[in-house]
């Protein structure tokens, strides 16, 4: 279970006992795609390098 709160234009999502999970600015625009840069980043090449360093192959 999670707890969801808004405060000063920010949405806070926390675990039931208060540990923060994430926070997002609430956009005033309507119909806009709100996306974090980390959601668009391709992480596969970095993961492949780590697996190769450990002797595993994807």
Number of C-alpha atoms within 10 A of each C-alpha: 7 12 14 13 10 13 9 7 11 13 15 17 18 17 13 11 9 10 11 13 11 11 14 14 13 14 12 8 8 6 7 8 8 11 9 9 7 8 8 8 8 9 10 10 9 10 12 14 14 13 13 12 10 9 8 10 10 8
